[in-house]
Amino acid sequence: MAEIKVPELAESITEGTIAEWLKQPGDFVEKGENIAELETDKVNVEITSEESGVIKELLREPGDTVEVGDPIAVVEAGEKSSGGEASSKEDKKEADDNKAEEESKAENNEKKQAEPKAEKNEEEESAQDTASDRPIASPSARKLAREKGLDLNEVPTRDPMGRVRKEDVENFEKNTKAAEKSSSASGSDQKSSPQKQDEFAGKSVERIKMSRRRKTIANRLVDVQQSTAMLTTFNEVDMTAVMELRKRRKDAFQEANDVKLGFMSFFTKAVVAALKHFPLLNAEIQGDEIIKKDFYDIGMAVSTDDGLVVPVVRDADRRTFAGIEQEILTLSKKARDNKLALKDLQGGTFTITNGGVFGSLLSTPILNAPQVGILGMHTIQWRPVAIDQEKMENRPMMYLALSYDHRIVDGKEAVSFLVKIKELLEDPEVLLLEG
């Protein structure tokens, strides 16, 4: 027997939450094969087996918090034949399941024949409905469900074929008891607090436990608000020149580079150029020291189902427009597929967030600590703009927002930084020289 333990994750990560078991008791695993997915504060990590053999027991449930070094499963070391035996057991279970189904149908037919003819039609319809709704389950699962008085239709299963196993019934019973205990405790709290009892006045609500990542995001945002002197300045940029340049070049650009020419490469180039003019926005505070950085690793905020993540485009100053677009595309896909590694998220010097893709007209972005600057992009809207004292034109306009840490960045510097970005975007050819 060998224990599978939570491995060393990263210097700043000491614990995680079991997100999903990829293997179940009785399954054969090869050495190095993934058996579980662990959710950490930053990314999801797959835990591998250090032994080849059959999983005998899972020591933790999905949702449990585990620390580095904690045992989470037990593997009985063995050769691949063990997998064959496990497979044979599965085949036997399937045969037993089929036999049980046939016996059940035979029993139903005997009962139908013994019942009065007057109720025959009604009973046949009921029996057909029951048979069609009857879940697929192993005999041991059915037996346990009967003993515990549980409805197999309510028992969730991880089996891809939908088969309910004994361990599924056991887990369902544990979760049901825990929910009843929690409900009981909540009920006693409500009795002691009439105000809480009337909180929702009998309205339907759904309580959802926050994921580890969501809690981490919430804590970090609160910490930033409390530990920095955050201030935001705004400006607007006329996107006419950028949009015309994209329109002229987008087909040739995509054909040459196999990636679309988007807005993010223009903004990244403009940010890098502006950071070179105003280096304090590319710095951070450590104790009583200011760390100025001579490299430009630009974070790109990406929204996923699990929350906001900020993968980093490394050495953005050395990349071409095509290189930036390709890297953003790769990182965004990895983020949405939950495949980001810790190295993809660490060490950014400045962040860009684009709320405009969701229709945001204006917002105040929150700093991504320990960075001291973040640029917020917003939706492009056609608005009438005064060209001079006599002439008005409809132009594609975008509001920009720069949040900065006022402890080391003064208002003059922040405003000038944003004006520099505005100038570069309204004359994008200059980006080839400045960026």
N, C-alpha and C positions, 0 to 999 in steps of 0.2 A: 504494500500500500504506500502511496505517496500523496502528500498534500500539495495542492496548488495554492500558492500564496500571491498576494498583491505585490507586484514588483516595484522597484524604485521607479518613480515617474519623472520627476524633475525637481530641481533644487527648491522651487517655491511651492510644490504640490506634495502634500503629505497624506491626503485622504481623497476619497471619491465615493460615488454612489453606484451600486450595481444597476445599470440601465436595462440590460437584457442578457439572458443566458442563451448562448448560441448552441449549446449541447445540453442534453438531459441525461439523467441516470440510465445506464444501460447502453449509451452510445459509445462507440469506439473512437478514440482520438489519436492522431499521430503526434509525435513530438514536434512542437513548434506550431501546432494547429490552434486557431483561435477558439476559445470556449466561452468567452463572456465579453461584454462591452461595458466599460467603466466610464461613467460621466464624471469629469472633474470640473473645476472652476472655469477652465478655459476651453478644453477640447475633450472629445471622447477618445478613450484609449482601449484597444483590444488586448485582452489578457490571453496569453498562450499557455499551453500545457508543456511542462518540462519533461513529461514522460509519455511514452506510447502505452495505451491500455484502455480499459473500460472505466467510464465514470461510475463510481459506486454511490456517491452521495454529493449533493449540493448543500453546503453549509450555510449559505446566505440566500436571502430572497431578493428579487428585484425591488429596488427602492431602499435597501439597507445601506447604511454608510459604513465603509470599511477604510482602514488605514493601511499604509505600506507595511508589508510583512504579515498581515492577517491571513490565515488560511480560509479559503472560500469553497474548496471542493476537494474530494478524495478520489484518486485514480488508482485502480489496481493494475499495476504494470503487467504487460503481456504482449505477445506477438499479435500479428494481424488476424490470426485464427480466432482470437477472442472476439474480433469484430464479426467473424463468420458465425460464432456461437450466438453473439448478440443478435445478428441478423436472423439466425434460425429461431431464436426466441420470439423475435418480432413476427416471423412468418407463422409460428405456432399460435401467437396471440391473435393474429388475423384469422387463422383457421378457427380458433376458439370463438372469436367474435362472430364469424359467419355461422358457425354451428349454433351459437346462442340465438342468433337472429332467426335461424330456421326453426329452432325449437319454440321460440316465442310465437312465430307465425302459426305453427302447428297448434299451440295452446289456444291461440285466438280463434282458429277455425273450429276446434272442438267446443269452445265456449259458445260460439255462434250457433252451432247445430243443436246444443242443449237448451238454448233459450226459446221462449214462446215465439210462435210465428208472428203474433201481433206486434212484437217489438223488433222483429228481425231487420226491417229496413233501417230503422233508427240506429240500432246497434252496429250494423254493417258500416254505415256512414261514419259513426264515431270511431270504430276500429280502424277504418282507412285513414282518418285524420291522425289518429294516434300513431299508426305505423309510419306515416309520412313525416311526422314531426319527431319521431324517436331518434335521438342522437346516436352516433356511432361511438361505442365505448367498450373497453375491455371488460371481461367478466369480473375481474377484481375491482374495477372502478364501479361497476353496477352494484356489486355486493356491498362495497363500502358506502355508496350513496344510499342504499336501502337502510343500512344500519344507522346511518346518521340522519336519515330523514331528509335528504337533499334532493333537489330536482336537477337531473343531469342537464336539462336544457339551459340552466342558469350557470353552469360551470364553464368558465373560459378555458381554452386549451391552446397550447403553442404548436401542436402537431399540424403540419401543413395540410394533412388530409382531413383535419377536423376531428380526429379520434380523441376521445376523452380517456385519459389514463388515470391510474390510481393516485399518482402524485398531484394531478390537477385537482382531484376531489379533495385531497388533504390540504392543498394550498387554499382552495376555496373555503373550506371549513375554517381554517385559521383566520383568513381575512374577514369572514363573516363574524366570527367571535370578536375580533378586534374592533370591527365597526360597531357591533352591539355594545361593547364595553365603552367605546368612545361616546356613543350616543347616550348611554346611561350616565356617563360622567357629565356630558353636556346638559342632560336633563336636570341633574342635581345642581349644576351651576345656575341654570335658568331659574330654578325654584328659589335660590338664594339671592338672585338679582332680577327683580321684576322688570327693570328697565331693559335688560338684555333679552328677556323672554319676549318682549314686544318689539324687538329690534326690527324685524321684517314684517310684523303684523300679519303673520300667516301666509305671506307671499312665497311663491316658489323660488328657491335659490339653489345654486350649485356650488359646492365648495371644492376647489381644486388646489392640491398641494403644490407649492412653488417648486420648480426644479432647482437643482443645485446651481445651475448656470444663471437662472433668473434671479436667485437670491444674491449671487455674487455681483451681478450687474447692478441690482438695487443698492447693495451695500457700497459699491465703488462710487456710484453716482452721488449718494449721500455724503460719502467721505470727501469727494471733490468739492461739493458745495460748502462743506464745513471747514476744509483745510486750505482752500485757496481764496484769493481775492479776485474772483472771476468777474469779468466785465465784458460786455458785447458792444461792438460798433457795427454799423450797417452802411451799405452803399448799394448802388445798382449799376449794372453793366449792360451796355447795348450789345446784343449778340449778333448783330447784322453781319459783321465781317466774318466771324467764325462760321456762321451758318452758310454764308455764300462760299467760303473756302471749302467747307465740307461738301457742299453740293457739287462743286467743280471737280473735287479730287476723290470723292468717296469710291467711285467705281474702280478707278485705276489703283487706288490704295488697297482695296480689298483684293483685287486680282494679284497684286504684287506681294501682299503680306498674308493673305488668307485670314484676315480679321477686319472687322468694320472700324472705320474711323469715327470714334465717338467723341463726346465732349470731355470725358475724363482726362484724356491725354493733354488736351489744351490747358485744362485747369492745373494738372500736375506740373506741366512745364512752367506755367505762370507762377505757381506757388514756389517752385525751386528757385526761379529767378528772383522773386521777391525776398525769399529767405536769405539769399546771398547779399542782398542790400540791407536786410534787417536781421542779423544773426541771432539776436536775443530771442526771437520767436522760434528758433531752432535749438533752444537750450532747455535745461531743467535745473531745478534746485535740489541740492543735496546738503542738508544741514544748513550751514552758513556759507556755502559755496555755490557759485553758478557754474554749471558745466556747459560750455559752448561746444557744439558738435560741428565738425567739419565734413560730415557726411549727410546724405539726404535720403532717409528711409521713410517713405510717405505711407501712412496708414490709410486704408480705404474702408470706411464703414459699410458693412454688408448685412442686410436684414435676412435672418433665417427663421425657420419655424420655432427654433429654440431660443431666439433672442438675437441681439445685435452682436456681431463679432467684427474685429478690425484687423484683417490680415495686412501685411506690410509689403509694399513694393520696394525692394532693396535697390540702393544706388540709382534712384530715379533720375539723378542729374546726368548719369552716363547712358541712359537708355534713349533710344529713338522713340518717336511717336508710336511706331508699330510695336516696339519692344514693351512700351508701357501698356498699350491696349491688350497685347497677348498675355502679359502677366496678370492684369486685372481680370481678364476672362478666365484664366486658369485658377486664380485664387477664389473668384466668385463661385465657380463650379465646385471647387473643393469645399467651400463653406456650406453650400446648399446640400452637398452630398455627405456632410459631416465627416470630411476626410482631412481637415486641416491638422497639421502637426504643430506642436508648441513653437517650433522655430519660425513658423509662418506668422505668429502673432506677437513675437517678442521684439523689442528694440526699436519701435518706431520713433521718429523725431517730431513729426507733425502729422495731423490727421485731416482728411477731407471727408465730409459726409454730404450726401445728396438726397435731401428730402424732397426735391423736386420730382423725382420719379414717382412719388406717391401723391403729387398734387399740392405739396406744401408751398404756400405763397411767401411766408415769412416765419422764421422760428429762431430760437436761441439755442445753438448747440452747446452741449456740456463738455468740458475738457476731458480728454483721455489721459489721466494722470499716468506718469509724472510729466507729460508734455505740457507746454504752457500756451499752446495755440491750436485752434481747430477752425477750419473754414467750412461754413455751411452754404451749400448751393440750393437754389429753389427753382420752382417751375418757371418756364419761360412764358411770358404773356405779352400779347401784342397790346401796346398802349400808345396813345398820342404823346409825342415828344416834341418839345420846342427845339427846332433846329437853329433858329436865330430869333430876332425880335418880331419877325413878320411871318415866318414859315413854320408850319407844324407837319409832322409825318408820323405815321403809325410804324413803330419799331418793335422788334422782339426784345423785351427787357427781362432781366433777371435780377432779383434782389440777392445780395451777398451778405453774409453775417460772419464776423470774426469774433470768436470768444477768446479771451486771453487772460493770463494770470497777471494782475496788476502789480504783484509784488516785485516783478523784475521787468515788466513791459509797461512803459508809460503810454498814455493816451496818444500823444503825438506820433510815437513809433507805430502803434497799432493802426491808427487812421492812415498814416503814410503807406504802411504795408498793403492795406486794402485798396488804396488809390493806385498803387503800383500794379496790383493784379488787374484792376479795371483797365488801366492804360494798355497793358500787354494784351488783354483779350480783345480790346477794341481795335488793336493793330497787331493781329496775330503773327504777321511776318517777322516782327521784331523778336518773337520767341525763338527763332532760329539763331539769333545773335545773343540774346539774354539768357536763354535756357540752357 
